[in-house]
Every structure is written in structure tokens, then in C-alpha cells.
Amino acid sequence: MKRYLALGCFGVGLMVSPLLAGIGHAAVPASPRIGVIDFQSTLATTPAGQRANASFESTRKAKQGTLDKQQEDLRKAAAELEKQKSTLPAPQFEAKRHELEVKFAELQQTYVKLERELAQDRTKLLQDLIKLAEPKVTAIAKAEGITVILDRSATVWSDPANDLTAKLNAEMK
């Protein structure tokens, strides 16, 4: 089914392409050049990226510390309940066990929430780095005659000659 849909779209594209042949020639150069930048490398190796990464790591460690404390408290409570198992009446033991299960579920929710927050923080970190690098990327692109620059993570393969990461990293401070 998907194959037929793809073939149908390809066929429609072939039929429509002669109609669109004259549109957009002025906007796109005859031979556009595409550059690639590895922003993860920029984040890891440049002073600006390292400062941002250090800030992120301190936030991550603080959140991890909170999670670790809650997890340790839960472990201690479970161990204490296990010690009391033989001395507590069954209904009371079951009530405390249920209470621990609820706390465990809350801990899991906290973990998921913190993971989501860290992912958002990491995304913001990369966005801020890209915003900081944007004028430098623009200058490099103009100097090199590049019409489009992609992030390395968005490409499957590119010619190493089109990699502008080293030039950007040299500019980032």
C-alpha cells in the first residue's frame, strides 16, 4: 500500500514538475552549496559550549541528587517494613506495604518528570548555542559561498569537505 502511494506521489511529481519549471529559478542559485556543522561538537569543545554544558550538568546533578534522596528514603522504608513484617498484624503490614507502593509510583512519576525537564533543558541549551553561533555561521556561509547549512544530526552522509564545524569552533569563545 505504501509503495503504491509513494509511486503515485512520484508520478504526480513528474507530471507537475514541467509546470513548475519556471518558478523559483531566481531564488535558488544554479548550483547550491550545502554545508554541515556538528553543533554537538561545538557544544563539547568550545569555551561557550563548555560553559553551557557545565551549567546543564550542575542542574542535572541537583535533580539527580533529589531523585537519589527520595529513592534512598524509599529503600530504607522498605527495609524497615521488611524487618517489621513478622511483628506487625497482617492488615497493618498490608496498609504500610500499600503506602510504600504509592510512594514508589510517585517516585517513578518524579523520575519521568525530571527526565522530561532535563530533555527540555538540553534542547534549550542547544537552541541558545545555535542562537549565539548564528551570526558566526552566517559569516562563514557567506565567506564560503554556502547557501544552506544543516546540523550534522540531520544528515545521513555529507562530504567532509562541506563540514564547517572546525571554522565555527574557532570562532566560538
Buried (B, 14 or more C-beta within 10 A) or exposed (E): EEEEEEEEEEEEEEEEEEEEEEEEEEEEEEEEEEBBBBBBBBBEBBEBBEEBBEEBEEBBEEBEEEBEEBBEEBEEBBEEBEEEEEEBEEEEBEEBBEEBEEBBEEBEEBBEEBEEEBEEBBEEBBEEBBEBBEEBBEEBBEEBEBEEBEBBEEEEEEEEEBBBBEBBBEBBE
